């Protein structure tokens, strides 16, 4: 019998997507289903939707991230998309950037329990105040595009990019952000990404800065 707090059984798609890291992904699902809900980082009704809505959805950003990239997950919260991405892509070095103490503590515990501290670190700091440079900034529907630009573009290395999971409102947000994108010499595009035929496609926003 499935424990209601273990994250539920991993779908067949998860075995394909996470491959050798499936056991760690299952452990992370369990952390979200128990401590994540108890601490208020995941909604109480999300327990039976963790795999498709959170873990598998998160790794839709992977094709937009090149090999061996330095990645910062802005406003990481419960570790989405940063932790699933790090589990799927051991070549990446991921910083989970989270300003709130309770959430940062949750992330620190999760990273330690998953045994990924050699390539994932937690930094408790506001994005606006963080000063390290990265190849890629990720985030998951944390704010409209104009705010995301203000929070992330100073984190880009030359040629860096923002890769964000967004909802249906993203096209309208890009229209509102057109002047800001032009001012910052940024290009933006949205595409539908599907990590597996059995998983619903999700919108991924890619914003790229000028090279050099």
N, C-alpha and C positions, 0 to 999 in steps of 0.2 A: 504493500500500500504506500502511496506517495505521501510524504509528510507535507502538509500545506505550507510549511515554512522552509522547504528546501529548494524552492525555485521551480518546482515541477520537473517532469522528465524532459531531458534535452530532445528537441525535435531532430529528425534525421538530417535536416539542413545544417544543424549546428556541428555535427560530426564532420561534415564536408568543409564547412567554413573554418572551424577552429582546429581541425586535424589533430596534431599531437598535443595541442593545448586544451583539448576538450575537457579533461578532468579539472583543469584550473578554471575554465569557463563555468563548469557546473558548480565549483566551489564559490565562485563569485556570485552566481545566481542565488545560491543559498545565503550568502552574506546580504545581498539585496533584499531577499524575501524575509529575512529575520531582522537583523540589525537595521537594515536600510528602512524598513517599514516602522520598526519600533522607534527609531530616531527621527522619523518624519521626513526622510530624504526621498522616499518612494511612497506614493499614495497607497492607502490600505486596500484599494481595489485593484492594484496593479500586480498583485502576487502571481496570478495565473496568466499574465501577459508579458512576463519578464523577458522571455527569449525573443519573441518577434518584435515587441515594441521597444525594447531597450538594448539587449546584447546584439542581436543580429542587425537591427536598425543602425546601431552605432558604427559597425564596420563597413557600412556603405561608403564611407569616406576613403577607404583604403586605396582604391585605384587612383585617386587624385594625389597620393603621397608617394614621392619617389623613394627608392631604396636608401636605407641608412640615414634617414632624415632626422633632424632635431625637431621635435614636436612639442608645442605647448597647448594644453587643453585649458581654455580660458573659461573660468566659472565652472570648474569641473563638477562641483556638487557631489553626487554619488559616484563619480568616476566615469561619467558618460559624456563623450565617447572614448575618453582616454584609456581606460583600463581594458575594455574589450579590444580596442585597437592594438594595445601593447601585447595582449595575449595572442592575437592573431599574427602580429608582425614583430617577432623578436629582434628584427634588424633595427627597429626604431628606438630612439632614446626619448622618453616622454616625461615632460614636466606637467604635473597636475596643479594648476594654479587656482587657488580657492581662498577668498578673503575671510570667510567665516570660520571661527575657531571650531565649532562642533563638526562642521563638514570636513575641515582639514584633519581633524582627529579621526573621523571615520575613514578617510582616505589613507591615512598613515597606517591604521590597523589593517585595512584591506590589503595594502601593498605588502605589508609584513607577512600576513597570513598566506597570501598567494605566492610568496617567495620570489617577487619580481623587483626587489629593491635595487638590484644591480643595474637596472635599466629604466626604472621608473622612480621619480622623486616627487615629493609633495612640497609645495611652496605656499605658505599662507601669506598672501599679499594681493592687493588690488591690482588688476591688470594695468590700470593707468600709471601705477607707481613702479611696476616691474620693468627692469631695464636690460635684461638679457635678450639676445637676438636668436631667432629660430628660423628654420626653413619653412615650417608650416605652423599656423595657428588653427586649432580646431575649436568648435563649440557646437552646442546642440540647442538651437532655437531659444537662446537666452535673451535676445533683444532684437529690435528692428535693425535693418542693415546699417542705417546711419550711425547708430550707437556702436554696432560691432566694429565699424571702421575706426571710430574714435578710440575704442578699447584695444584694438589689435594691430593697426598698421605700424605703430612705432616698434613693434616686436619683430617685424620682418627683417631677415637678412636680405642682402641684394638678391632680387629675383624671388623673394619669399611670397607666400600666398596664405590666404585664409580659406579654409575648407569647412563649411558649416552645413549642418543638417537643418533644413528649414521646412516650413509648412506651406500651405497653399497661398498664403499672403505674400510670398517672396517676390512675385512679379510686380505687385504694387509697391512694395518697399524699394525695389530697384529704381522704379520711376521717380520716387521721392528722393532717392539718393544720387540721382544722375549728376547733379552739380558737384556734390561732394566727391564722387568718383573722378570726375574730370579734374577738379582742383588738385586731387592727390595723385593724378596720373595713374589711375588704376583701371583695369579692365575687369568686367564681371560677366559670368555666365552661369546658367542654371541647367542642370541635366537630371534626368531620372536615373537612379542607380538601383540595381537589384543584385544582391549578393548571392542569391540562389533562386532557381525557378520557383521554389515553394514559398519564397518570402516576398511580401509586398514591396513594390518599388517605393523609393523615397526620394525627395528632392534634395539635391546637393548643390550648394552655392559655392562657386570658386571665384575668389577675387585675387588678382595677381598685381604685384607692384612692378615698376620698371626695373629692368636689369641693369646692373652696373652703377 
